[in-house]
Amino acid sequence: MQQRFKRYRDAGGRRRTNAGVVLEAIGTNHDRLGEIIAASRRSAAPGGDLFPVDPATVRYLGSGSVQIQLSLTEEQLDVMDRVTEELGFAKWATWVAPVLNEFLPGTKDS
């Protein structure tokens, strides 16, 4: 996804900021965030119908070892924290990757 992110950020000769791309992805998909995140959820451990899945084994499409540095304003951080809480996550880094994966043009992580 890192290459897709860079291509999108730098497309058209205008250089967007990392934060600008992330906020655009979230804003564009705000009404679908829960749906996108649920569809991207993968578990690395079997749970079946009898046992609930261990939350520590849950991964999301688009997540990986690459990190994107963001510089957000206090107001933007407040919104990110509020949305994170609404979605039921402890950290917004958990749910941003699948949203970016859905938003960015090109072959989606699967």
C-alpha positions as CSV (number, residue, x, y, z in Angstrom):
1,M,0.0,0.0,0.0
2,Q,2.9,2.3,0.6
3,Q,3.5,2.7,-3.2
4,R,-0.1,3.4,-3.8
5,F,-0.1,6.0,-1.1
6,K,3.0,7.7,-2.6
7,R,1.6,7.7,-6.1
8,Y,-1.7,9.2,-5.0
9,R,0.0,11.8,-2.8
10,D,2.3,13.0,-5.6
11,A,-0.2,12.6,-8.5
12,G,-0.9,15.5,-10.8
13,G,2.3,17.4,-9.9
14,R,0.9,18.7,-6.7
15,R,2.4,17.3,-3.6
16,R,-0.3,16.6,-0.9
17,T,0.8,16.0,2.7
18,N,0.5,12.6,4.3
19,A,-2.1,14.1,6.6
20,G,-4.1,15.5,3.7
21,V,-4.4,12.1,2.0
22,V,-5.4,10.3,5.2
23,L,-8.0,13.0,6.1
24,E,-9.4,12.9,2.5
25,A,-9.7,9.1,2.7
26,I,-11.5,9.3,6.0
27,G,-13.7,12.2,5.0
28,T,-14.7,10.6,1.7
29,N,-15.7,7.4,3.4
30,H,-17.0,8.7,6.7
31,D,-20.4,7.2,6.3
32,R,-18.9,3.8,5.3
33,L,-16.1,3.5,7.9
34,G,-17.7,0.7,9.9
35,E,-18.5,-1.2,6.8
36,I,-15.0,-0.9,5.3
37,I,-13.3,-1.9,8.5
38,A,-15.7,-4.9,9.1
39,A,-15.0,-6.1,5.5
40,S,-11.3,-5.9,5.9
41,R,-11.1,-7.8,9.2
42,R,-9.1,-11.0,9.2
43,S,-8.3,-13.4,12.0
44,A,-5.1,-15.3,12.2
45,A,-6.6,-17.8,14.7
46,P,-9.5,-20.2,14.3
47,G,-12.5,-19.3,16.4
48,G,-15.4,-21.0,14.7
49,D,-18.9,-20.5,16.0
50,L,-18.2,-21.9,19.5
51,F,-15.4,-19.6,20.6
52,P,-15.0,-15.9,20.1
53,V,-11.9,-14.8,18.2
54,D,-9.0,-13.6,20.3
55,P,-8.8,-9.8,19.6
56,A,-5.0,-10.1,19.6
57,T,-5.1,-12.2,16.5
58,V,-7.3,-9.9,14.4
59,R,-5.6,-8.1,11.5
60,Y,-7.0,-5.7,8.9
61,L,-6.3,-5.5,5.2
62,G,-3.9,-2.7,4.5
63,S,-2.1,-3.1,7.8
64,G,1.6,-3.9,7.7
65,S,5.0,-2.9,8.9
66,V,5.1,0.4,7.0
67,Q,4.2,3.5,9.0
68,I,3.0,6.8,7.7
69,Q,4.0,9.9,9.7
70,L,1.3,12.5,10.1
71,S,1.2,16.0,11.4
72,L,-2.3,16.7,12.6
73,T,-3.7,19.8,14.3
74,E,-5.2,19.5,17.8
75,E,-8.7,19.9,16.3
76,Q,-7.9,17.1,13.8
77,L,-6.6,14.9,16.5
78,D,-9.8,15.5,18.5
79,V,-11.9,14.3,15.6
80,M,-9.7,11.3,15.0
81,D,-10.0,10.4,18.7
82,R,-13.8,10.8,18.6
83,V,-14.2,8.7,15.5
84,T,-11.8,6.1,17.0
85,E,-14.0,5.8,20.1
86,E,-17.2,5.7,17.9
87,L,-15.7,2.7,16.0
88,G,-14.7,1.0,19.2
89,F,-11.0,1.1,18.8
90,A,-8.3,2.1,21.3
91,K,-6.0,3.6,18.7
92,W,-6.8,5.2,15.4
93,A,-3.8,3.6,13.7
94,T,-5.7,0.3,13.8
95,W,-8.6,1.4,11.5
96,V,-6.9,4.0,9.3
97,A,-5.0,1.3,7.2
98,P,-8.1,-0.5,5.9
99,V,-9.7,2.8,5.1
100,L,-6.7,3.9,3.1
101,N,-6.6,0.5,1.4
102,E,-10.2,1.0,0.2
103,F,-9.7,4.6,-0.8
104,L,-6.4,4.5,-2.7
105,P,-6.5,3.7,-6.4
106,G,-4.8,0.5,-7.6
107,T,-4.8,-3.1,-6.5
108,K,-6.1,-3.4,-3.0
109,D,-4.3,-5.5,-0.4
110,S,-6.1,-8.8,0.1
